[in-house]
């Protein structure tokens, strides 16, 4: 009998903080609240720490951990220690052998590493790369190279695709670009990508969304807690490598763009401030507005 056979299959939420603390909790830890509230404490943490990633997964799924250096590590969800809502969790470096200065950039969960499909990468400088998922089948405990990065570049977003989907890149300057992934040729594990979005100096990529039939809205959130949903069809298909179109009107009130995701009405959004305050709300409660609007306040 293997360890895995003794672990019940159940849905869990895994949270990872900016300073690298990770923990696994049951889904019913968070109850849904109304938009605009204060939220409940999601984690006890040091003053300068905050929750950076929230992953909704199942105990038997494979979690692929991609770092800013472009490396990838593998864990099963049940290998992450369970903890209560207010405990801070375990340092991720106790579970994964990171190098110095190496930080977590993205996590994706897959049932099997032999599933068909691709992994799409987005970097801070607007580079995109597409590689078959099966290339990440044999991951050593010390990790393997997932993407070769240019100077001053970091990996920031990773997603799964089927090879024919539209990708939307969002940048801190409030612009976004939509293009089809078929314009990005598939390359091997240890290679550099191609330009996905052209950025000016001082701007960087903050999010990437894959447009799917069941996830038709693009949610953007700003640094000061404002956000809105916009139908993905409002973003016209463009040529890869352009500057994009306005996705949000940036003002002093709402701040620069901090995140961009694909959502639908059935999903819940969990937003966390840099002080560790977490709020969970229904995406259906967030106003759907045009590309040029500045959004509504999601969290104080």
N, C-alpha and C positions, 0 to 999 in steps of 0.2 A: 504494500500500500504506500503510495507516495503522499507527500504533504498535501498536494493539490486535491487529492481525492477526499480529504477530510474537511476541506474548506467549503462552506455552503456558497452557492452562487447567489449573490445579492447585489443590488445597486448601491454604490457608495459615492461619496464626494471626497475628492482628494484635494487638499489645499497646500500650496507652497508659498512661503513668504519670500520677500526680497532678500533676506539674509540667509535663505536656504533651509528653512525649517519645513519639514513635510509631515503631514498626518492624514489618516483616513478616518472618515466619519460616516455614519449612516445618513441616508438622505433626509429622514424626518427630523434631523437636528434643526433645520431651518424651516420655519413656517412662512408662508407668503404674507406680505404686508402690503399696505397701500402705498402708492407712489408718493414721494415727498416726505416720508417719515424719517425718523432718526436711525432706525435699524437696531439690531441687537449685536452685542459683542460676539465676533466670530472666532476670536483667538486672543489669548493673552500673549503679549509679545513685548519685546524691548521697545523703548520709545521711538527709536529711529528705524523700526522695522514695520513692514506692512505686507498684507497678503497680495501676491502678484498673480498667482494662477489658481483657478478653480476648475477641476476636471471632474466631469460626471461620467462614471464608468461602472464596470462590473468587476467583481473580485477576481474573475479568471481571465480578464483581458490582459493583453500585452501593452505595456506603456513604453513608448520610445521617447527618451529624454534627449532633446537636441540642445547643444550649448552654443554660446556666442562665438566660440572658436570653430564652430562647424563640425563638431563631433557628435556622435550619437551613442547612447547607452540604453540598455534594456532591463526592465523589471516587470514582474507580474504584479497586478494591483494588490493581491493579498500579501505580498512581501513587504508592503508598506505598513508600519505598525498602526493599529487602531488607536484612537485617542478621543477624549471628550471635547466638547465645544470650546471650553476655556483653556485647555492645555496648549502649550506652544508647539508640541510635536518634536520630531527628531531631526538633527542636522542631516541634510541630504548627502553630505560628504561621508556620513557613516555608512551609507548604502551604496554610493557610487564613487569611483576613484577619480575625482576631478583633479586637474592640474591647478597650479597656482593661478589666480586671476580668472579662472574659468567659471562662468556663470550659466545657469539654466536660461535658455531662450524660448523654448517651446516644447510642448508635450503632445503627442497624439496617441490615442488608444486604438488598437486593432485586435480583432478576435484571433486572427491567424496571420502570420507574416507571409503566407503563401497565397493570400487573396490576390486576385487580379487588381490592377490599378497602379496609380502613380503617387509619388510624394512630391509636392511643389514647395519650393523654398523661396522666401522673400527676405532680402537683406536691407539693412539700414540705408544703404546707398541706392536702393531701387533696383537691385539685380534680382532676376528670377532664374530658378533652375528646376528642371523636371527629371525625375529618376524613377525607375520601376520599384515598387515596394519590395519585391522579392530580393532585390540587391542588399537589403538590410536583414536578411534572414540569419546570418551567422555573426552575431555581435559578441565580441569578447568582453570579459568583465571589465577590462580597462577601456572599453569603448572603441569605436572605429570612426574613420573620417567619413563625414556625410556630404560635405561641400568644401571646395577650396575657396577661401575668401581673399579679396584684394586688400591692399593696405588701407588702414583706417575703416575697414568695413566689419560689420557684425551681423550674424544671423538673428532675425527678429521674429519671423513667422514661418510656420510649417503647416501644410494641410494635405489631406488626401483628395485625389480626383480620379475620374474614370478615363481621362485622356481627351475628352471633347468639350470640357466645360469652360465657361467664361470665368475669368479671374478679375477681381477688383482690388487695386492697390490704393491705399489712402495715405496721404502725407500730412505732416504737421502744419503745413501751410493752408490746410482746409480744402485741398484739391484731391480728386480721385480719378483713376483711369480704369476703364473696362476693356479687356481684350480677350481673345479666345486662346486657350492653352495650346491649340494645334499650331499656333505660330511660334511656339517654343519647342525646339526639337529635343527629343529625349536623349539624355547623356548619362554616362556612368557615374558611379558613386564619387570617385575622386576627380572631380572636374569643377571648373568655374561656370557660372551661369551666363545669361545674356541680359541686356538692359530691359527692365520691365517698365520703368517710369523715369522720366528725366526730372531731376531735382535741382533747385538752386542752392547755392552755398548757404548753410545754416538750416536748411530743411532736411527732414529725414522721413523715411517710411515709418508709419506707426501701426499699420494694420493691413491685413489681407483677407479677402472674403472669396469663397467659391460660390458662384450662383447655381442653385439647384432648384428643381421644380417645387420642392416642399419648403424651401427657404428663400422667399422672394423679396424680403425687405433687407435693406442695408441700415444697420444701426451705427450711428457715430456718437461718441462721447467726448466731451472736451475736458481740459484740465480743471476747470472750475465747476464740474458736476452737471453741466448741461448736456442734453442729448436729444436725438430725434430719430425717427424711422423714415426712410424714403424708399419707395418702390424701386427695385433694381432696374426696372425698365426705363426709369428716368435717366439712367446712365447709358448713353448710346455707345455702341461698339466702336472702338477706335483702334488705330494701329499701335501695336506694342512699342513702348519707348518714347511716347509723347509726354506732354506736361499734364494732361488730364483736364477735367472740368471742375467747377466749384461744387463741393459736396456740402458745404456749411459756410454760413456767413460768420467770419471770425470778428469778434468785437472785444473791447476791454472787459465786458461783462462775462462773456463765456470762456475766453481764453483759447489757446491753440488746440488743435485736434490731438487727442491722446489715444484714441482707439477706434477701430472700425471693424465691424463683424457682420456676418449674415445671420438673420434671425427670422422667426415667424411667430404668429399669434399664440401658438401652443407653448412656446418656450418661456422660461423665466430668465430674468437677468439678475446676476449677483454682482453688485458693484462694491468696491472697497476703496476707502480713502487711504492716503498715506499714513494716517494715524491708526489704521486697523479697524475702523468702523465699517461694518458690512450691512448692506441693505439688499433685500431680495424683492423683486416686483415682477408682475406679469408683463411681458413685452407688449401684449395687447393694450395695456394701460398707457403706453408711451405714444404721444401724438405722432401721427403720420403726416409729414409736411413735405413741401418741395425741397429741391436741392439747395436753394439759396436762403432758406430760413435759418435762424440761429438756435432753434431748439428750445426745450422746456427744462426746468430744473429737475434733475432726477434725485440728487442727494445734496443736502446742505453742507 
